[in-house]
Amino acid sequence: MNDPAAYPKPVPLSRADALALLADPAPDVPGTFLAFVMLAVEPRIGEWRFAGAARSLAGALVRWIEFYESFGATPAEALNGIAGAIGQQGLEVWPRLADGWSGGPDIGTLTHRVVFFGEGGAPYDDFGLCIIEVGPDDAEPFLTRAPETHRPAEWDEFNGGDGDDD
C-alpha cells in the first residue's frame, strides 16, 4: 500500500476533500483500489455492492461512475449523483469500516486503508460510497471480479414486478 503522504489530501478523505478529488482527480495516486456502492433495496435498507477494482485512485472514482451508468445514468448524471450523495448532510463519513452503522462492504480480513467511506445516516441510511486501498497481493481476486450491477430483486417487487423504477 502507498505511504499516506502519496495522497493529495489526508486519508481517509473528508467530505470536502472527496468532492474536490471527484471534481479534479489530479494528481492521481497509483495503487490497488476497490470501489463499493451501497444501493437502496428498500426504504432505509441498503446493500453494499462491489463497483470494481482499479490501479489508481482516479480509476476507482471512474468505477463509481461506471457503476451508476450500468443502471442507465449518463456519465454526467452519475457524476452529479455521486457528488450529490457525498455533499448530502445525511451522509456520515467514517475513518474505519467498522465505525459505520453497516460495518461497510464485506471485504473479509483484507488488510486495507480506507480512502473514503460514507454512509447515509438515519433516516437516509440506504446509500453509501466507499473506496479502499489494498496491497497488490490481496487484490488479485478482485481484479478479475465483475462489478455487482444486477438489479436488486426488491426493486421489481416494489414496482409490482414491472421492472420500472419510476
N, C-alpha and C positions, 0 to 999 in steps of 0.2 A: 504494500500500500504506500501511497505517497506520504511524504513528510507534510504535516499540516501547513507548513509555510509555502507549499506549492500552490495553494488555493489563493484566488484573488481576494477573498474575504474569509474571515474566520469560519470554521465549520464546527458544529452544524450551522447552516445558514439561518439567519433571521428571516422573517417575512420580507422585510425591505431588501435585504441582500439577495434573496431568491428572486424577487421581482426584477431587480436590476440585472441579475445574471440572465434571466429569461429574456429581457429586452435586448441585452448585448452580452453574449456568452464569451467575449474575449476578455482577457486571454484564456484560452482553453486549457484544461488540465488533463493530461493523458493519464490513463489508468484503466481499471476494470470496474465498471459501474453497473448496477442493477436498478431499474426503474419499476415502480409499482404505482397503481392507481386503485383507490377504493371506489367501487361503484355502488350506488344505491340499489338495493334489490327490493326493499320495501321501505315505507316511511320509517326513518330512524334506525334502519338496519343496513349496514354496508358490508361489502365483501371485497377483500384485497385481491387484486389481480396483478399478475406479472405482465408488465408492459414491454419488457425487452432488456437486453444487455447491450452495452456499448463500451468502446475502447477509449472514450473520452467523456468528460462531463458534458460538453456541448452535445455529444451524441446521446447521452441519457436524456437530456431535455427534448431532443428530437423524438426519442421513444415515447415520451408522454404525448407529444403532438400526434404521432402516427397512431397511437392507441385510440385517441379520440376520433381520428379520421376513419378508423375501421368501423365506427358506429355512424358514419355518414357526415361528420363535420368537415368543413373545408379547413385547410391549414390555418386561415385567419380566424375562423370560428373556434378551432381547437386552442390556438394561442390565446385568444381573448378569454375563453372559458377557463383555461389554466390560470391565467393572470387574475381573473375574477375570483377564482377559488382561493388562491394564495392571499389576495387582498381582502378577502371577506373577514369581517370582525369575528365571525363564528369559528374561524379556523384557529385551532390551538397548535402551536409549534413546540415540539418536544426535542430534547437533546439526545434521548435514547429511545429505542423501540419499546423497551419495557415500561417507559413512562406513560405512553399513550393509553387511553382507555381500552383500545382494542388489542394492545400488545404489538401492533404493527403487522406487517406482512410476515408470513411464516417462512423463515429462512433457516430453520433448524439451528444448528450450532455453528454456522459460518462465522468466522472472525470477520468483523466488518467495522466500518466507520460510517456513522450517519452523516450524510451531506445535507439532506433536508428531510424532515418528517413532520407533516402537519395533518391533523385530523379535525373534522368538524366537531365542535362541542355541542352539547345539548342546547336546543332541540334539533340541531342540524348535524347530527352525528352519523351521517350516512355517506360522507365523502372524505377523501384524503389523497394525499400525494406523498411519495417517498422516493428518495434516491439514496442508495448506499454504495460505498466503495468496498470492494473485496480484493483480496490478493489474487493474482493470476491463477494460482493453482486451485483455489476454491471456486473460481468462476466457471471452470470447464463445463459442468453440467448445464449451466445457464446460457452459455454462449451458443449452444445449438438448440435451445428450448424455444419453441414458438410462443409468441405473446398469447395470453389468455383472453382472446377477444370474442368468445362466444357470448351470445345474449343470455343474460340471466333468465331462467325459466319463469321466475316471478314476474318479469316484465310482461310476458304473454298471458300469464294467469291474471294479472292485474287488469289487462285490457281485454278480458274475455277471450283470449286465445287468438285475437286477430293480428298480432304482431305489430300493431301500430301504437307508437308511444305517445301520440298526440291526444 
